[in-house]
């Protein structure tokens, strides 16, 4: 498969419940950052349980290869990579604009060669997703930044630890600071840091490489810079986003699915929500079983940074709530345009209204024109349609909707789904879904 195939589509014949079991992949949101962090050392790094066939990982490989990395192995969900020397301080904007991973190369490049040229980022259609938090942090660490039309040029003779308070607990900015501060001179303290499981996975990987990183109370992370990092071996954590997506599909379709490697500790808030709406789950050895357990109840839900209900769980949960008996509300507090996928769902028979009001605690989008709350009126049967995917998580929610709908649904824009979910069509077929990839 090429890195991005925008011509491919999924044809889904729905109307049947999901049954069976599957093993979820390693978390792409963790794996891509581990690959970037491998640039911090000139020694070999060995990463297992890595979803190497999804496009974001393929793009990340291309980015660091263009900088000088050499992949000695890249198969069977396993990779060995070594970057003995940095040969380039920039990479093609055609790679960088695919996702926001490119900005995370700034720290390793500055630390190893003193310069980085970072294309201005693109990403999903879920909000502006600016990188100002990243750039402000790098400036505080000692980088000088010059903005050009299509890229940022960063230079630094040395990077020095500092205190950084994030205006919002941004996952990407937290990761960028942790990666960069690992080899900066002195101590760096991040206040209001993100503390997602994927960040903890990055911290454990860097510790194996020789980093000194303390996770304190009140969203505070302290990094004490070291002189050198070394090679290490690490297994990527299972993808809690994928686990939740399949869980919603199982319950919404009135099915029963066992998800191998689903981690209880990383899904506590999600599991509480499933129980509140009347869905069934059972934590077993090696994973979690999700099943339909009778009529579903409406809820009022608010997304938040970890340990709250994560924003990436919101789209498949929205589909599940279309099958509940009554009116539910979801208040999105992380990305202002996350509900851009609702129009297509309504075309399939959902009854969802959007509002710019905060249907919950006042958030940073309060008083803006962003439609960041949804009113979901259930129970609504879904019908087949021809729909277009706007982003990764909405993409899986569209597949869930197609599974529920009677008839054949044609899903365009599946390169977004391929970016975040490994072998999704074969996994769904294993659960009894009639799905095929077409041109």
Protein Blocks (a to p, Z undefined) as FASTA:
>chain_A
ZZbdckbccdddehiaceddddddddfklmmmmmmmmmmpcbdcddehiafkbmklmmmm
mmmmmnopacfbdgehiacdddfbafbfcdcfklmmmpmmlmmmmmmmmmmnopacdddd
edddfbjkiaklmmmmmmmnopacdddfkbccdddfbdcddddddfbdcfklmmmmmmmm
mmmgcjdddehiafbfklmmmmmmmmmnopacdddehhiacddddfbdcdddddddddfk
lmmmmmmmmmmnopacddehiafklmmmmmmmmmmnopacdddehiacdddebjaddddd
dddddfbdcfklmmmmmmmmmmpgcddddddfkbmklmmmmmmmmmnopacdddfbdcbd
ddfkgoiabdfbdcddddddddddddddfbfklmmmmmmmmmmpgcjdddehklmmmmmm
ghklmmmmmnopacdddZZ
